[in-house]
Amino acid sequence: MSLIYQVASQLKLLWLSCGASDNLLWVSQNFHNSLNTMNIPHTWYLDVGGHEGKVWSSGLYQFSQRIFK
């Protein structure tokens, strides 16, 4: 088993979040697509907005709902 899959198997949650209008959205989408290609489980959260506080706080809220169950 490769190192990537060994590490991935130990993760409880891999969270990716980005705003749909963020100028660096393509970076996050490429990473998300790569994880899909490698069948590495993760959560992809795309929010309305750019690289701004409301998107960050929304992503943090969604993330916290999953880690504090």
mmCIF file of the N, C-alpha and C atoms, coordinates in Angstrom:
data_MODEL
# 
_entry.id   MODEL 
# 
loop_
_atom_site.group_PDB 
_atom_site.id 
_atom_site.type_symbol 
_atom_site.label_atom_id 
_atom_site.label_alt_id 
_atom_site.label_comp_id 
_atom_site.label_asym_id 
_atom_site.label_entity_id 
_atom_site.label_seq_id 
_atom_site.pdbx_PDB_ins_code 
_atom_site.Cartn_x 
_atom_site.Cartn_y 
_atom_site.Cartn_z 
_atom_site.occupancy 
_atom_site.B_iso_or_equiv 
_atom_site.pdbx_formal_charge 
_atom_site.auth_seq_id 
_atom_site.auth_comp_id 
_atom_site.auth_asym_id 
_atom_site.auth_atom_id 
_atom_site.pdbx_PDB_model_num 
ATOM 1   N N  . MET A 1 1  ? 0.858   -1.181 0.000  1.00 0.00 ? 1  MET A N  1 
ATOM 2   C CA . MET A 1 1  ? 0.000   0.000  0.000  1.00 0.00 ? 1  MET A CA 1 
ATOM 3   C C  . MET A 1 1  ? 0.899   1.237  0.000  1.00 0.00 ? 1  MET A C  1 
ATOM 4   N N  . SER A 1 2  ? 0.552   2.217  -0.797 1.00 0.00 ? 2  SER A N  1 
ATOM 5   C CA . SER A 1 2  ? 1.375   3.426  -0.882 1.00 0.00 ? 2  SER A CA 1 
ATOM 6   C C  . SER A 1 2  ? 1.199   4.303  0.352  1.00 0.00 ? 2  SER A C  1 
ATOM 7   N N  . LEU A 1 3  ? 2.130   5.187  0.533  1.00 0.00 ? 3  LEU A N  1 
ATOM 8   C CA . LEU A 1 3  ? 2.097   6.107  1.673  1.00 0.00 ? 3  LEU A CA 1 
ATOM 9   C C  . LEU A 1 3  ? 0.830   6.955  1.666  1.00 0.00 ? 3  LEU A C  1 
ATOM 10  N N  . ILE A 1 4  ? 0.411   7.399  0.498  1.00 0.00 ? 4  ILE A N  1 
ATOM 11  C CA . ILE A 1 4  ? -0.804  8.228  0.398  1.00 0.00 ? 4  ILE A CA 1 
ATOM 12  C C  . ILE A 1 4  ? -2.009  7.487  0.965  1.00 0.00 ? 4  ILE A C  1 
ATOM 13  N N  . TYR A 1 5  ? -2.180  6.230  0.595  1.00 0.00 ? 5  TYR A N  1 
ATOM 14  C CA . TYR A 1 5  ? -3.331  5.468  1.067  1.00 0.00 ? 5  TYR A CA 1 
ATOM 15  C C  . TYR A 1 5  ? -3.203  5.109  2.546  1.00 0.00 ? 5  TYR A C  1 
ATOM 16  N N  . GLN A 1 6  ? -1.978  4.919  3.020  1.00 0.00 ? 6  GLN A N  1 
ATOM 17  C CA . GLN A 1 6  ? -1.779  4.662  4.445  1.00 0.00 ? 6  GLN A CA 1 
ATOM 18  C C  . GLN A 1 6  ? -2.206  5.866  5.271  1.00 0.00 ? 6  GLN A C  1 
ATOM 19  N N  . VAL A 1 7  ? -1.801  7.044  4.827  1.00 0.00 ? 7  VAL A N  1 
ATOM 20  C CA . VAL A 1 7  ? -2.170  8.273  5.537  1.00 0.00 ? 7  VAL A CA 1 
ATOM 21  C C  . VAL A 1 7  ? -3.677  8.496  5.429  1.00 0.00 ? 7  VAL A C  1 
ATOM 22  N N  . ALA A 1 8  ? -4.220  8.352  4.236  1.00 0.00 ? 8  ALA A N  1 
ATOM 23  C CA . ALA A 1 8  ? -5.655  8.574  4.024  1.00 0.00 ? 8  ALA A CA 1 
ATOM 24  C C  . ALA A 1 8  ? -6.501  7.638  4.876  1.00 0.00 ? 8  ALA A C  1 
ATOM 25  N N  . SER A 1 9  ? -6.056  6.418  5.055  1.00 0.00 ? 9  SER A N  1 
ATOM 26  C CA . SER A 1 9  ? -6.833  5.459  5.840  1.00 0.00 ? 9  SER A CA 1 
ATOM 27  C C  . SER A 1 9  ? -6.878  5.834  7.322  1.00 0.00 ? 9  SER A C  1 
ATOM 28  N N  . GLN A 1 10 ? -5.963  6.678  7.761  1.00 0.00 ? 10 GLN A N  1 
ATOM 29  C CA . GLN A 1 10 ? -5.929  7.098  9.158  1.00 0.00 ? 10 GLN A CA 1 
ATOM 30  C C  . GLN A 1 10 ? -6.711  8.384  9.417  1.00 0.00 ? 10 GLN A C  1 
ATOM 31  N N  . LEU A 1 11 ? -7.132  9.050  8.359  1.00 0.00 ? 11 LEU A N  1 
ATOM 32  C CA . LEU A 1 11 ? -7.880  10.296 8.518  1.00 0.00 ? 11 LEU A CA 1 
ATOM 33  C C  . LEU A 1 11 ? -9.325  10.011 8.898  1.00 0.00 ? 11 LEU A C  1 
ATOM 34  N N  . LYS A 1 12 ? -9.838  10.802 9.793  1.00 0.00 ? 12 LYS A N  1 
ATOM 35  C CA . LYS A 1 12 ? -11.256 10.704 10.128 1.00 0.00 ? 12 LYS A CA 1 
ATOM 36  C C  . LYS A 1 12 ? -12.083 11.617 9.235  1.00 0.00 ? 12 LYS A C  1 
ATOM 37  N N  . LEU A 1 13 ? -11.497 12.749 8.844  1.00 0.00 ? 13 LEU A N  1 
ATOM 38  C CA . LEU A 1 13 ? -12.189 13.691 7.969  1.00 0.00 ? 13 LEU A CA 1 
ATOM 39  C C  . LEU A 1 13 ? -11.155 14.545 7.248  1.00 0.00 ? 13 LEU A C  1 
ATOM 40  N N  . LEU A 1 14 ? -11.244 14.571 5.942  1.00 0.00 ? 14 LEU A N  1 
ATOM 41  C CA . LEU A 1 14 ? -10.441 15.475 5.135  1.00 0.00 ? 14 LEU A CA 1 
ATOM 42  C C  . LEU A 1 14 ? -11.417 16.474 4.526  1.00 0.00 ? 14 LEU A C  1 
ATOM 43  N N  . TRP A 1 15 ? -11.294 17.718 4.924  1.00 0.00 ? 15 TRP A N  1 
ATOM 44  C CA . TRP A 1 15 ? -12.259 18.763 4.583  1.00 0.00 ? 15 TRP A CA 1 
ATOM 45  C C  . TRP A 1 15 ? -11.637 19.756 3.615  1.00 0.00 ? 15 TRP A C  1 
ATOM 46  N N  . LEU A 1 16 ? -12.320 20.025 2.513  1.00 0.00 ? 16 LEU A N  1 
ATOM 47  C CA . LEU A 1 16 ? -11.919 21.056 1.552  1.00 0.00 ? 16 LEU A CA 1 
ATOM 48  C C  . LEU A 1 16 ? -13.080 22.011 1.394  1.00 0.00 ? 16 LEU A C  1 
ATOM 49  N N  . SER A 1 17 ? -12.781 23.288 1.460  1.00 0.00 ? 17 SER A N  1 
ATOM 50  C CA . SER A 1 17 ? -13.819 24.297 1.355  1.00 0.00 ? 17 SER A CA 1 
ATOM 51  C C  . SER A 1 17 ? -13.292 25.481 0.563  1.00 0.00 ? 17 SER A C  1 
ATOM 52  N N  . CYS A 1 18 ? -14.158 26.062 -0.264 1.00 0.00 ? 18 CYS A N  1 
ATOM 53  C CA . CYS A 1 18 ? -13.749 27.208 -1.068 1.00 0.00 ? 18 CYS A CA 1 
ATOM 54  C C  . CYS A 1 18 ? -14.990 27.982 -1.504 1.00 0.00 ? 18 CYS A C  1 
ATOM 55  N N  . GLY A 1 19 ? -14.801 29.244 -1.792 1.00 0.00 ? 19 GLY A N  1 
ATOM 56  C CA . GLY A 1 19 ? -15.871 30.063 -2.342 1.00 0.00 ? 19 GLY A CA 1 
ATOM 57  C C  . GLY A 1 19 ? -15.906 29.940 -3.861 1.00 0.00 ? 19 GLY A C  1 
ATOM 58  N N  . ALA A 1 20 ? -17.082 29.912 -4.428 1.00 0.00 ? 20 ALA A N  1 
ATOM 59  C CA . ALA A 1 20 ? -17.245 29.732 -5.871 1.00 0.00 ? 20 ALA A CA 1 
ATOM 60  C C  . ALA A 1 20 ? -16.659 30.889 -6.677 1.00 0.00 ? 20 ALA A C  1 
ATOM 61  N N  . SER A 1 21 ? -16.493 32.053 -6.053 1.00 0.00 ? 21 SER A N  1 
ATOM 62  C CA . SER A 1 21 ? -15.931 33.215 -6.742 1.00 0.00 ? 21 SER A CA 1 
ATOM 63  C C  . SER A 1 21 ? -14.481 33.485 -6.357 1.00 0.00 ? 21 SER A C  1 
ATOM 64  N N  . ASP A 1 22 ? -13.869 32.578 -5.619 1.00 0.00 ? 22 ASP A N  1 
ATOM 65  C CA . ASP A 1 22 ? -12.479 32.737 -5.194 1.00 0.00 ? 22 ASP A CA 1 
ATOM 66  C C  . ASP A 1 22 ? -11.560 32.629 -6.415 1.00 0.00 ? 22 ASP A C  1 
ATOM 67  N N  . ASN A 1 23 ? -10.607 33.541 -6.523 1.00 0.00 ? 23 ASN A N  1 
ATOM 68  C CA . ASN A 1 23 ? -9.682  33.525 -7.664 1.00 0.00 ? 23 ASN A CA 1 
ATOM 69  C C  . ASN A 1 23 ? -8.801  32.274 -7.678 1.00 0.00 ? 23 ASN A C  1 
ATOM 70  N N  . LEU A 1 24 ? -8.669  31.607 -6.539 1.00 0.00 ? 24 LEU A N  1 
ATOM 71  C CA . LEU A 1 24 ? -7.868  30.392 -6.469 1.00 0.00 ? 24 LEU A CA 1 
ATOM 72  C C  . LEU A 1 24 ? -8.721  29.125 -6.411 1.00 0.00 ? 24 LEU A C  1 
ATOM 73  N N  . LEU A 1 25 ? -9.978  29.243 -6.819 1.00 0.00 ? 25 LEU A N  1 
ATOM 74  C CA . LEU A 1 25 ? -10.885 28.091 -6.823 1.00 0.00 ? 25 LEU A CA 1 
ATOM 75  C C  . LEU A 1 25 ? -10.288 26.931 -7.623 1.00 0.00 ? 25 LEU A C  1 
ATOM 76  N N  . TRP A 1 26 ? -9.628  27.228 -8.715 1.00 0.00 ? 26 TRP A N  1 
ATOM 77  C CA . TRP A 1 26 ? -9.064  26.177 -9.570 1.00 0.00 ? 26 TRP A CA 1 
ATOM 78  C C  . TRP A 1 26 ? -8.067  25.301 -8.811 1.00 0.00 ? 26 TRP A C  1 
ATOM 79  N N  . VAL A 1 27 ? -7.342  25.876 -7.852 1.00 0.00 ? 27 VAL A N  1 
ATOM 80  C CA . VAL A 1 27 ? -6.380  25.094 -7.065 1.00 0.00 ? 27 VAL A CA 1 
ATOM 81  C C  . VAL A 1 27 ? -7.134  24.081 -6.207 1.00 0.00 ? 27 VAL A C  1 
ATOM 82  N N  . SER A 1 28 ? -8.168  24.551 -5.514 1.00 0.00 ? 28 SER A N  1 
ATOM 83  C CA . SER A 1 28 ? -8.961  23.661 -4.663 1.00 0.00 ? 28 SER A CA 1 
ATOM 84  C C  . SER A 1 28 ? -9.683  22.607 -5.495 1.00 0.00 ? 28 SER A C  1 
ATOM 85  N N  . GLN A 1 29 ? -10.214 23.001 -6.641 1.00 0.00 ? 29 GLN A N  1 
ATOM 86  C CA . GLN A 1 29 ? -10.909 22.040 -7.510 1.00 0.00 ? 29 GLN A CA 1 
ATOM 87  C C  . GLN A 1 29 ? -9.947  20.979 -8.035 1.00 0.00 ? 29 GLN A C  1 
ATOM 88  N N  . ASN A 1 30 ? -8.737  21.383 -8.403 1.00 0.00 ? 30 ASN A N  1 
ATOM 89  C CA . ASN A 1 30 ? -7.751  20.407 -8.873 1.00 0.00 ? 30 ASN A CA 1 
ATOM 90  C C  . ASN A 1 30 ? -7.392  19.410 -7.772 1.00 0.00 ? 30 ASN A C  1 
ATOM 91  N N  . PHE A 1 31 ? -7.246  19.902 -6.541 1.00 0.00 ? 31 PHE A N  1 
ATOM 92  C CA . PHE A 1 31 ? -6.944  19.017 -5.421 1.00 0.00 ? 31 PHE A CA 1 
ATOM 93  C C  . PHE A 1 31 ? -8.115  18.071 -5.169 1.00 0.00 ? 31 PHE A C  1 
ATOM 94  N N  . HIS A 1 32 ? -9.324  18.615 -5.180 1.00 0.00 ? 32 HIS A N  1 
ATOM 95  C CA . HIS A 1 32 ? -10.542 17.811 -5.007 1.00 0.00 ? 32 HIS A CA 1 
ATOM 96  C C  . HIS A 1 32 ? -10.623 16.728 -6.086 1.00 0.00 ? 32 HIS A C  1 
ATOM 97  N N  . ASN A 1 33 ? -10.380 17.096 -7.341 1.00 0.00 ? 33 ASN A N  1 
ATOM 98  C CA . ASN A 1 33 ? -10.424 16.125 -8.439 1.00 0.00 ? 33 ASN A CA 1 
ATOM 99  C C  . ASN A 1 33 ? -9.341  15.063 -8.291 1.00 0.00 ? 33 ASN A C  1 
ATOM 100 N N  . SER A 1 34 ? -8.163  15.453 -7.830 1.00 0.00 ? 34 SER A N  1 
ATOM 101 C CA . SER A 1 34 ? -7.083  14.493 -7.609 1.00 0.00 ? 34 SER A CA 1 
ATOM 102 C C  . SER A 1 34 ? -7.452  13.485 -6.520 1.00 0.00 ? 34 SER A C  1 
ATOM 103 N N  . LEU A 1 35 ? -8.058  13.973 -5.454 1.00 0.00 ? 35 LEU A N  1 
ATOM 104 C CA . LEU A 1 35 ? -8.494  13.074 -4.389 1.00 0.00 ? 35 LEU A CA 1 
ATOM 105 C C  . LEU A 1 35 ? -9.546  12.100 -4.910 1.00 0.00 ? 35 LEU A C  1 
ATOM 106 N N  . ASN A 1 36 ? -10.465 12.597 -5.728 1.00 0.00 ? 36 ASN A N  1 
ATOM 107 C CA . ASN A 1 36 ? -11.475 11.711 -6.328 1.00 0.00 ? 36 ASN A CA 1 
ATOM 108 C C  . ASN A 1 36 ? -10.815 10.652 -7.197 1.00 0.00 ? 36 ASN A C  1 
ATOM 109 N N  . THR A 1 37 ? -9.857  11.052 -8.008 1.00 0.00 ? 37 THR A N  1 
ATOM 110 C CA . THR A 1 37 ? -9.157  10.122 -8.896 1.00 0.00 ? 37 THR A CA 1 
ATOM 111 C C  . THR A 1 37 ? -8.461  9.023  -8.114 1.00 0.00 ? 37 THR A C  1 
ATOM 112 N N  . MET A 1 38 ? -7.904  9.390  -6.958 1.00 0.00 ? 38 MET A N  1 
ATOM 113 C CA . MET A 1 38 ? -7.190  8.419  -6.121 1.00 0.00 ? 38 MET A CA 1 
ATOM 114 C C  . MET A 1 38 ? -8.125  7.694  -5.147 1.00 0.00 ? 38 MET A C  1 
ATOM 115 N N  . ASN A 1 39 ? -9.433  7.968  -5.239 1.00 0.00 ? 39 ASN A N  1 
ATOM 116 C CA . ASN A 1 39 ? -10.429 7.364  -4.341 1.00 0.00 ? 39 ASN A CA 1 
ATOM 117 C C  . ASN A 1 39 ? -10.118 7.609  -2.873 1.00 0.00 ? 39 ASN A C  1 
ATOM 118 N N  . ILE A 1 40 ? -9.669  8.817  -2.576 1.00 0.00 ? 40 ILE A N  1 
ATOM 119 C CA . ILE A 1 40 ? -9.409  9.200  -1.187 1.00 0.00 ? 40 ILE A CA 1 
ATOM 120 C C  . ILE A 1 40 ? -10.643 9.935  -0.671 1.00 0.00 ? 40 ILE A C  1 
ATOM 121 N N  . PRO A 1 41 ? -11.275 9.400  0.367  1.00 0.00 ? 41 PRO A N  1 
ATOM 122 C CA . PRO A 1 41 ? -12.496 10.024 0.886  1.00 0.00 ? 41 PRO A CA 1 
ATOM 123 C C  . PRO A 1 41 ? -12.227 11.417 1.442  1.00 0.00 ? 41 PRO A C  1 
ATOM 124 N N  . HIS A 1 42 ? -13.110 12.326 1.116  1.00 0.00 ? 42 HIS A N  1 
ATOM 125 C CA . HIS A 1 42 ? -12.996 13.697 1.596  1.00 0.00 ? 42 HIS A CA 1 
ATOM 126 C C  . HIS A 1 42 ? -14.347 14.376 1.439  1.00 0.00 ? 42 HIS A C  1 
ATOM 127 N N  . THR A 1 43 ? -14.482 15.505 2.090  1.00 0.00 ? 43 THR A N  1 
ATOM 128 C CA . THR A 1 43 ? -15.688 16.310 1.957  1.00 0.00 ? 43 THR A CA 1 
ATOM 129 C C  . THR A 1 43 ? -15.321 17.595 1.249  1.00 0.00 ? 43 THR A C  1 
ATOM 130 N N  . TRP A 1 44 ? -16.038 17.898 0.185  1.00 0.00 ? 44 TRP A N  1 
ATOM 131 C CA . TRP A 1 44 ? -15.817 19.097 -0.622 1.00 0.00 ? 44 TRP A CA 1 
ATOM 132 C C  . TRP A 1 44 ? -17.005 20.022 -0.396 1.00 0.00 ? 44 TRP A C  1 
ATOM 133 N N  . TYR A 1 45 ? -16.746 21.212 0.110  1.00 0.00 ? 45 TYR A N  1 
ATOM 134 C CA . TYR A 1 45 ? -17.797 22.189 0.402  1.00 0.00 ? 45 TYR A CA 1 
ATOM 135 C C  . TYR A 1 45 ? -17.533 23.447 -0.411 1.00 0.00 ? 45 TYR A C  1 
ATOM 136 N N  . LEU A 1 46 ? -18.382 23.705 -1.385 1.00 0.00 ? 46 LEU A N  1 
ATOM 137 C CA . LEU A 1 46 ? -18.282 24.888 -2.225 1.00 0.00 ? 46 LEU A CA 1 
ATOM 138 C C  . LEU A 1 46 ? -19.367 25.870 -1.799 1.00 0.00 ? 46 LEU A C  1 
ATOM 139 N N  . ASP A 1 47 ? -18.959 27.060 -1.413 1.00 0.00 ? 47 ASP A N  1 
ATOM 140 C CA . ASP A 1 47 ? -19.885 28.061 -0.891 1.00 0.00 ? 47 ASP A CA 1 
ATOM 141 C C  . ASP A 1 47 ? -20.010 29.226 -1.871 1.00 0.00 ? 47 ASP A C  1 
ATOM 142 N N  . VAL A 1 48 ? -21.022 30.028 -1.695 1.00 0.00 ? 48 VAL A N  1 
ATOM 143 C CA . VAL A 1 48 ? -21.224 31.229 -2.497 1.00 0.00 ? 48 VAL A CA 1 
ATOM 144 C C  . VAL A 1 48 ? -20.297 32.316 -1.970 1.00 0.00 ? 48 VAL A C  1 
ATOM 145 N N  . GLY A 1 49 ? -19.554 32.975 -2.843 1.00 0.00 ? 49 GLY A N  1 
ATOM 146 C CA . GLY A 1 49 ? -18.677 34.061 -2.429 1.00 0.00 ? 49 GLY A CA 1 
ATOM 147 C C  . GLY A 1 49 ? -17.250 33.822 -2.863 1.00 0.00 ? 49 GLY A C  1 
ATOM 148 N N  . GLY A 1 50 ? -16.393 34.731 -2.450 1.00 0.00 ? 50 GLY A N  1 
ATOM 149 C CA . GLY A 1 50 ? -14.985 34.669 -2.827 1.00 0.00 ? 50 GLY A CA 1 
ATOM 150 C C  . GLY A 1 50 ? -14.105 34.328 -1.645 1.00 0.00 ? 50 GLY A C  1 
ATOM 151 N N  . HIS A 1 51 ? -12.904 34.879 -1.648 1.00 0.00 ? 51 HIS A N  1 
ATOM 152 C CA . HIS A 1 51 ? -11.934 34.661 -0.577 1.00 0.00 ? 51 HIS A CA 1 
ATOM 153 C C  . HIS A 1 51 ? -12.194 35.721 0.484  1.00 0.00 ? 51 HIS A C  1 
ATOM 154 N N  . GLU A 1 52 ? -13.216 35.467 1.312  1.00 0.00 ? 52 GLU A N  1 
ATOM 155 C CA . GLU A 1 52 ? -13.688 36.482 2.253  1.00 0.00 ? 52 GLU A CA 1 
ATOM 156 C C  . GLU A 1 52 ? -14.181 35.839 3.546  1.00 0.00 ? 52 GLU A C  1 
ATOM 157 N N  . GLY A 1 53 ? -14.346 36.672 4.540  1.00 0.00 ? 53 GLY A N  1 
ATOM 158 C CA . GLY A 1 53 ? -14.709 36.211 5.879  1.00 0.00 ? 53 GLY A CA 1 
ATOM 159 C C  . GLY A 1 53 ? -15.975 35.387 5.953  1.00 0.00 ? 53 GLY A C  1 
ATOM 160 N N  . LYS A 1 54 ? -17.016 35.779 5.230  1.00 0.00 ? 54 LYS A N  1 
ATOM 161 C CA . LYS A 1 54 ? -18.281 35.041 5.337  1.00 0.00 ? 54 LYS A CA 1 
ATOM 162 C C  . LYS A 1 54 ? -18.147 33.617 4.798  1.00 0.00 ? 54 LYS A C  1 
ATOM 163 N N  . VAL A 1 55 ? -17.303 33.433 3.789  1.00 0.00 ? 55 VAL A N  1 
ATOM 164 C CA . VAL A 1 55 ? -17.070 32.091 3.246  1.00 0.00 ? 55 VAL A CA 1 
ATOM 165 C C  . VAL A 1 55 ? -16.246 31.275 4.237  1.00 0.00 ? 55 VAL A C  1 
ATOM 166 N N  . TRP A 1 56 ? -15.228 31.896 4.814  1.00 0.00 ? 56 TRP A N  1 
ATOM 167 C CA . TRP A 1 56 ? -14.407 31.214 5.817  1.00 0.00 ? 56 TRP A CA 1 
ATOM 168 C C  . TRP A 1 56 ? -15.245 30.797 7.021  1.00 0.00 ? 56 TRP A C  1 
ATOM 169 N N  . SER A 1 57 ? -16.091 31.701 7.516  1.00 0.00 ? 57 SER A N  1 
ATOM 170 C CA . SER A 1 57 ? -16.883 31.369 8.707  1.00 0.00 ? 57 SER A CA 1 
ATOM 171 C C  . SER A 1 57 ? -17.925 30.305 8.396  1.00 0.00 ? 57 SER A C  1 
ATOM 172 N N  . SER A 1 58 ? -18.494 30.341 7.208  1.00 0.00 ? 58 SER A N  1 
ATOM 173 C CA . SER A 1 58 ? -19.453 29.319 6.816  1.00 0.00 ? 58 SER A CA 1 
ATOM 174 C C  . SER A 1 58 ? -18.769 27.950 6.724  1.00 0.00 ? 58 SER A C  1 
ATOM 175 N N  . GLY A 1 59 ? -17.593 27.919 6.112  1.00 0.00 ? 59 GLY A N  1 
ATOM 176 C CA . GLY A 1 59 ? -16.846 26.674 6.014  1.00 0.00 ? 59 GLY A CA 1 
ATOM 177 C C  . GLY A 1 59 ? -16.445 26.144 7.374  1.00 0.00 ? 59 GLY A C  1 
ATOM 178 N N  . LEU A 1 60 ? -16.020 27.038 8.253  1.00 0.00 ? 60 LEU A N  1 
ATOM 179 C CA . LEU A 1 60 ? -15.648 26.637 9.609  1.00 0.00 ? 60 LEU A CA 1 
ATOM 180 C C  . LEU A 1 60 ? -16.857 26.082 10.362 1.00 0.00 ? 60 LEU A C  1 
ATOM 181 N N  . TYR A 1 61 ? -18.010 26.715 10.196 1.00 0.00 ? 61 TYR A N  1 
ATOM 182 C CA . TYR A 1 61 ? -19.224 26.225 10.842 1.00 0.00 ? 61 TYR A CA 1 
ATOM 183 C C  . TYR A 1 61 ? -19.569 24.823 10.334 1.00 0.00 ? 61 TYR A C  1 
ATOM 184 N N  . GLN A 1 62 ? -19.553 24.639 9.012  1.00 0.00 ? 62 GLN A N  1 
ATOM 185 C CA . GLN A 1 62 ? -19.880 23.325 8.433  1.00 0.00 ? 62 GLN A CA 1 
ATOM 186 C C  . GLN A 1 62 ? -18.889 22.260 8.898  1.00 0.00 ? 62 GLN A C  1 
ATOM 187 N N  . PHE A 1 63 ? -17.617 22.612 8.928  1.00 0.00 ? 63 PHE A N  1 
ATOM 188 C CA . PHE A 1 63 ? -16.578 21.690 9.399  1.00 0.00 ? 63 PHE A CA 1 
ATOM 189 C C  . PHE A 1 63 ? -16.806 21.317 10.861 1.00 0.00 ? 63 PHE A C  1 
ATOM 190 N N  . SER A 1 64 ? -17.089 22.306 11.694 1.00 0.00 ? 64 SER A N  1 
ATOM 191 C CA . SER A 1 64 ? -17.272 22.044 13.128 1.00 0.00 ? 64 SER A CA 1 
ATOM 192 C C  . SER A 1 64 ? -18.483 21.158 13.393 1.00 0.00 ? 64 SER A C  1 
ATOM 193 N N  . GLN A 1 65 ? -19.502 21.212 12.542 1.00 0.00 ? 65 GLN A N  1 
ATOM 194 C CA . GLN A 1 65 ? -20.669 20.359 12.705 1.00 0.00 ? 65 GLN A CA 1 
ATOM 195 C C  . GLN A 1 65 ? -20.301 18.891 12.523 1.00 0.00 ? 65 GLN A C  1 
ATOM 196 N N  . ARG A 1 66 ? -19.261 18.633 11.760 1.00 0.00 ? 66 ARG A N  1 
ATOM 197 C CA . ARG A 1 66 ? -18.849 17.255 11.499 1.00 0.00 ? 66 ARG A CA 1 
ATOM 198 C C  . ARG A 1 66 ? -17.849 16.730 12.534 1.00 0.00 ? 66 ARG A C  1 
ATOM 199 N N  . ILE A 1 67 ? -17.048 17.611 13.117 1.00 0.00 ? 67 ILE A N  1 
ATOM 200 C CA . ILE A 1 67 ? -16.047 17.124 14.073 1.00 0.00 ? 67 ILE A CA 1 
ATOM 201 C C  . ILE A 1 67 ? -16.568 17.068 15.511 1.00 0.00 ? 67 ILE A C  1 
ATOM 202 N N  . PHE A 1 68 ? -17.643 17.802 15.796 1.00 0.00 ? 68 PHE A N  1 
ATOM 203 C CA . PHE A 1 68 ? -18.180 17.817 17.159 1.00 0.00 ? 68 PHE A CA 1 
ATOM 204 C C  . PHE A 1 68 ? -19.525 17.096 17.221 1.00 0.00 ? 68 PHE A C  1 
ATOM 205 N N  . LYS A 1 69 ? -19.577 15.899 16.681 1.00 0.00 ? 69 LYS A N  1 
ATOM 206 C CA . LYS A 1 69 ? -20.815 15.107 16.725 1.00 0.00 ? 69 LYS A CA 1 
ATOM 207 C C  . LYS A 1 69 ? -20.904 14.360 18.022 1.00 0.00 ? 69 LYS A C  1 
# 
